[in-house]
Amino acid sequence: MEWEGKTAEWERDEPAYQDSTYEIVSMVAYLIGVPRRIFENEHEPPKMEIYQRLEQEKNARIVRHLCILRTALERNYKNIKEKIQFEYKSLYSLPEYVPADSIAQLWEDGVSFIKKSSSQPKHHIIEINRLLSDRINNCKSLFPIWLDWKYVRDLFVMPGGLTEEGARAAADTYYAHLSWYPYQMYINWEPQDEGNILYNDKKFTKLLYQWHGDLFTETSKVSDAGSRVKGGIYDFLSAGQKIVVVVDCENSDPYKLCSVLKNLDYAYTQKISNIILFDDIHTAPTWKILEQFTRIPVEHTTIGRVKEGKSLVDIRLTARACQEHYQKQVDSFIIVSSDSDYWGLISSLPEARFLVMAEREKCGGSMKEVLAESGIFYCYIDDFYSGNAEDIKMSALFQELHRYLDRSLHLNVQDMLDTALRVTRVSMTSSERQQFMDKHIRQMKLVIAPDGDVRIELKR
């Protein structure tokens, strides 16, 4: 009978892992071969939408079914061996021990693990280990770059698994601690009684790094704002007639705000008429691409300075908010800023409704007390799940890299060759020139030194 999880131990962990996400544990559960029915059970951690997404990925399917078959061979090793030796059965004819659908799916995906030269189950296990070692890196792109891939990869690689001795030692460990393995599926770890290690992303990432003598600190990547926070935001949005978000870009983080917008239900956020960014010339250029990552219209206002040391963002934001209220009948404002100066704006518009989104470390205690005493709901943008902000981060990063390259690298290879021919007094026909270009210059490559210096290398 397969282990369904120790519910009592999960409940014991609940306070420490509250508001966690399930993205990472669902992907790991899929890849190690956790049965589909676990994903279909709404009371189990692995999520069905992740299962369905990975089912469309050939590389993920291959790893999943290799893991299913490895666990099946390990768990039923004695029975399989006896059936093969004494009843002349093959793995194909033992569906009660070796899942036929997994063999068929691997065959369809162009993978075979069955060693025709041997009837010993241990040789099939070794071949599966070899295939997993070769193919697990194909799944690296499925996981976010903030998660150390080496730690994840180790879960799938049986230590010494390409030798009979190593495979036997791993099997002995597996049998001795079967109930501690996640859903009794084989993984490479030092088994401990940790309850369900796939309970949620917070618990799993903490343990994963701990097993490697490391500490996972990116908690915002594996947790989301709780139901109280989201409920307060939804109540505010539901009650508003015309809602505008005003953002002090000097005192806010574009990636965290993007996370907030992505993690709120669009059924509520579609009531927001627009987002107005008040951006000083010295703030992050990422604000310019925010509109690409939200379905809410964005107005981007860049504000210059009269004096270099004095920003005009707060006064312009305040003036614009008053204009929106009195001229455009905006009744509800979401202020995204950690600056206490905006209490003046809030107190000057008594008929308007306000919600404040701040960064936890930048928002002082006195400001929070004033907001609470005035009955104004506030929340921290740091508390929202930030794992899904990677796309805006990568877009901003590549945009800046392209800008840097455009400034730093100006090379015309035709001019370069013309100069070389002139200096060396080498003459070439047009045909020779074209062949030289194709063979040597078009094959140039960048060589990056350990210290980051780059040189261009010609192919000779």
Summary of the structure (lengths in Angstrom):
residues: 460
radius of gyration: 29.5
end to end distance: 64.7
largest distance: 91.4
contacts: 1322
relative contact order: 0.09
helix: 57%
strand: 10%
